[in-house]
Each structure stands twice: as C-alpha cells, then as structure tokens.
Amino acid sequence: MKGFRTAGLIFALLFALIAVGTAGFHIVQGWGWFKSLYTTLMTVSTIGAGPENELSRRGEIFNVILVLLGVVTVGFAIGTLTKAVVEFELGSFFGRRRMEKEISTLKNHFIVCGVGRVGRRAADEIAARKYPLVIIERDPVRATWAQERGFPVIIGDAASEVMLRKARIEFARALASAVTSDAQNVYIVLTARGIAPDIPIVARASEEDAESKLLRAGATTVVSPYSYAGQRIARTLTSPYAQRFIDTALSSLSETNLEIEEVPVGNPSRFDGKSLKETHIREHLCLIVLAIRHQNGQLDFNPDPTQTISAGDYLIVMGSTENLRQLESQAGVKG
C-alpha cells in the first residue's frame, strides 16, 4: 500500500512539473500549447534542443527555474524507486532466510503438497487450528498465495526427495498430497512413504480408479473431493439439519467455537486405567466423548461411562476449542 502511495506521488509531481512548464512557456513565450509541451519535455528530459534555442530573456529565466525543478523531481523519483527496489530485494532475501530458518526447526508439523483449491482449504483449516505447517508448491504464482498469508512455503516438486526432506518430513506429524494430478499424487505418496514409513498420508484422488493406486502407493487415507461433494449434497437434501450440525461441529471457523478433535492419551497419563466416568471429562470440561479409538484399531462409538481408557488410546471429543486444549494437556499428564 505504501508503494502505491509513493508511486502515485512521483507521477503527480511529474505531471505537475510538465503542466507548470507547458503553461509557463505558453504565457512567457506566447507559444501554442503543443509547442510549449514539446519544449517542456525537451527541458525536463535534458535533451535541450529545438524550441529552447528560440527563448527570450524571460523564457531563459523560466527555463532555468524549470530545469532546477526538473532535476529535483527526477532525482527524487530515481532515489525513491532505487530505495524501493533495494528494500524489496533485501526484504525478499531476509524473508527467505527467516522462512528457511523457521522450516529448519519445525517438528510435529503438517506438510501440504499443492495449494490449489483443495490444498488452500486444507492449509487454512490447519492454520485456523493453530498447528504448524509447511507448504510445498512448484508453481510460483500459487506459492505467492501462501507467502501472502505468512505460511512457510517451499517452491519445488513435492515428489522430489530433496524437497520433502527440506520440509522435514522425518519430523512431520502428517502429510497431505493435494495436487490436481492423480499421477503426481502417486509419486508424492511413494516418495514420502519411502522416506518416512510411519507418517500418516492423506491423498487427493480426482478419478475413482486412482484411489486403489494411491492406497497401494502407501496413502493412509484417500479423499475424493467430487465423491465427498456428492455425499454432502445428498445429506443436505435428505437431512439438512443433521448436515448443518456436522458442518458446525467440523468447521474450525464456526461462530459457536465448536470442534471435534481426537485427543491422544499419553503414556503415562492420569487417565490410564480409569473409566470414562472417573475422568470427569463431561462434568469438568463440558466435553462430549463421541468415541474411543483403541491401540488395536477398534473404534467404540458412544462409549459407556464404565469404558476403561488406556495409554495410547485416542478420545474423539466434541466441545469448545479452549476446553479441548485443556483436555489435551490433562490427557498427557501423569496422575
């Protein structure tokens, strides 16, 4: 915004200088408007040919004043533009250095590969939940979107082992492959799985037959935006209020501040070996436990209050963001 104001000021000064010069020669010399404008441009550009040789004494005095004003204005314009270029280059350089330093220290973060429409939404949702993330995008134009929002971004091919290591995939919490090409997503998943065998990978699939390929490549979960959109449309048509509740609960930007999160039970944890009722999650934190995912993969929906919680389990809980953060803290604390 400041750059636009500065550029506007420079153009305004140049326009005013030309206008004053044109009007001055018209009045002092009695020339026509075009000849006066032509002489002004010759003077300001320092060419100094043509009509300037026909000046009267008063015209020469006015021309001297115009030359001085022109030197000051042009000097100001050049100095300002040079400063802007230097600041931009230095800002870009130090901005890249700062971003690279930030990425080099990331741990337990999310990696989003590709920031098309799906990738952008995923990045926004992750950022809204206050989780660290890094974006890999090979299109510099799309990468600008991430840079403008302050997201750490690596410009390059996410299928490259070098780029994934630069994003510290070995220390990442999970990876999302959301580029538009199914083939490219397969390459990304294969490379990522080769570097980090245990990392959860969520991949986007545009075509139905791509899902099986992505799963064989090593994706933990495959999401089809078109399939999901169809399911959501059907639920909205058949059960509009239920769908609205789901949208409210899953949206991190909801005005009700209501979220559904999975909370890991630490090892050790004061919840370990206790029943759901003994944890007092509902009474003290006003949270609803929707399900418990056990270490063996079993998922218990609407668990009974007498259900025992063990270290390594995951609690699928719904409630306010603040209370969910408190539960995360308590679930990992030794009793």
C-alpha angles and dihedrals in degrees: 000000000000090000092055091051091050092048090048091052092051093050091046092053092048092047091049091049092051092045093050092047094049093048091045096054090044091055101035099040099026091230126151120266096256094049090047091051091047092051091048091053091048090052098045092045089050092234090121099189136127119015093021088076089061096057122133121222091269090046091053091052091050090047091054090053091047091050091053092048090047093051091050094046096045091045090052091049094049092045093049094047092047091050091049092051093047092047091048093050093045091045091051092047097048090039090057091046091050092048093048090050090050092050092047090062099044119126132170089013135141125248119210115194111202127010104217118130094297096042093049092053091048092050092048092050093048092048091047088058089055095244120144116248142171126206128215114200128159095197108084091203093056090042088061088066090060094044092052089056094048096249116149105249134187115202108216146076111310090207088067116100089215092058094046092050089048087056087053095241090171089067098036125117095217143337131228119201104200106156116135096243117082091204091053090049089054091053091048092050092047093050094044093048090050092055099038110025095183102042116117109243124196113193133191119231123194097180125050095233091054093071095072091046092052092048091050089048089059108269114153093206132010121207125194111200091201094049091047091049091052092050092048092050090051093049091047090052097045102031108017097165094047090050091048090053091050091050091049093048095047098042114096089198095056117139088225091060089228121150141168113223139169112234118197119222107228128230104261104022135157087235091060111115095005127118120245089251093054092056091062090212093150097042099044102032102025091232129144118222105215098178146346121227111204127209091255090060096256113143118206113197120206092002121213116251088244091057110124120232120215133193109271094033122123122225115212100210136176125205145088121331093242094052092046090055089051091051091050089054095047096044091060097047122099112240 
